[in-house]
Amino acid sequence: MASVGSVTSLPERRRSAVPFLPRRHGGNRGVPGLVIGVGLAACALAALGWMGLGPDIDEPAAAAGRYLERIEAGDDTAAYRMVCARTHRDLTAKAFTARVVAGPRPVSHAVTGGEFLDDPGHVAGLDVRIVDRTGATRQISLTVENGEGAWKVCGETLV
């Protein structure tokens, strides 16, 4: 600072490389905050999915239950429609029915447990207890997949 007589001069002001823009009212002032908020919400939802709040095992369990109900009711054609395309290639409807008739047809069932076998939750492994007409009980595992728009039984189909 330099002093000239009895008047003191102010320091020289340096120009900034960034021009000064006056703040406008309204405009896009909240847009960056909104973008950050949406990003944080998406991250929170992804984290909740990793903590077990993702897909619900009840959906594939219900599909397996409907499949077994069809077999128990003797509606093998409807049960066959509930198996995936890969199983259709390996097992014809006639062969499916022959296996059901040859084996002890279940009269009741209970899904006793299950878990998703892949991260997106498209394949589930289910533990099922079935009872046949003689009262014999056996534990089986069913694989249910949701790759064709609906949950379908794949692989070992009980029969």
Buried (B, 14 or more C-beta within 10 A) or exposed (E): EEEEEEEEEEEEEEEEEEEEEEEEEEEEEEEEEEEEEEEEEEEEEEEEBEEEEBBEBEBBBBBBBBBBBBBBEEEBEBBBEBBBEBBBEEBEBEEBBBBBEEEEBBBEBEBEEBEBEEEEBBBBBBBBBBBBEEEEEEEBEBBBBBEEEEBBBBBEBBB
